[in-house]
Amino acid sequence: MDLQAIAKELFEAESQRKPLEPLTSTYPGLTVEEAYRIQLAGVEMKLKQGRKVIGKKIGLTSKAMQDLLGVKEPDYGHLLDHMLLLEGEPCPRDELLWPRVEGEIAFILKDTLKGPGVTIADVFRATEGVMPAIEIVDSRIRDWKIKLADTIADNASSARFVLGSRMVPVKDLDLRLIGMVLEKNGQVVNTGAGAAVWGHPAAAVAWLANKLAEFDIALEAGEIILSGAITAAVDAAAGDVFTVSFYGLGTLSLRFV
């Protein structure tokens, strides 16, 4: 199996907005380890284009999503500079295939975190503060017909994200109890709390630091870490406006054009 060639297929599918059939069907036996290697190869291709890694994202943090894909731990992807939307900046729908919106808590690191052995306390010590975030996930796999290896290889279905304008020190919050309301076109579509993210959003960040140690990768000072969706993702179309409100963190909106 040529992992580099598969990474190139995904790279082209994203840049040309032409979806692929599920990798797990085209390449039976594709393992999680191989999928992460494909992801890293794809990131390297983007870096050669002049892109820059500015953070990481954690996916599959909820029990419901893990049960759906038959897994017992989250996955992760890389955030690159072209994915970041400024607050108030619209998201062009035609740049994506099947976008979905999630509300998340973003950690902004002031110190490097590298596993193994990273704890929640380590995450607190290394965090400058947290911010409200909206993540737009997308899949280069046709119709979201994914298994675990599909989404991992596809950079954990990353696409775009936007951060709020207010950063709050972690010590001022109980992240498990932060409530979130997600609205679509003025209607409440989802509600949840921070504890939905693997029991505690900082626990998800600690998991990520320890998982990345398997690839000799660290969470670097200054990086943005999206800790995982608090509720299920919601489909987005041109003209849709999403608002996510976090108790103690503020409100953030995103418009698709």
Secondary structure, 3 states (H helix, E strand, C coil): CCHHHHHHHHHHHHHHCCCECCHHHHCCCCCHHHHHHHHHHHHHHHHHCCCCEEEEEEECCCHHHHHHHCCCCCEEEEEEHHHEECCCCCECHHHCCCCEEEEEEEEEECCCECCCCCCHHHHHHHEEEEEEEEEEECCCEHHHCCCHHHHHHCHHHEEEEEECCCCECHHHCCCCCCEEEEEECCEEEEEEEHHHCCCCHHHHHHHHHHHHHHHCCCECCCCEEEEEECCCCEECCCCCEEEEEECCCEEEEEEEC
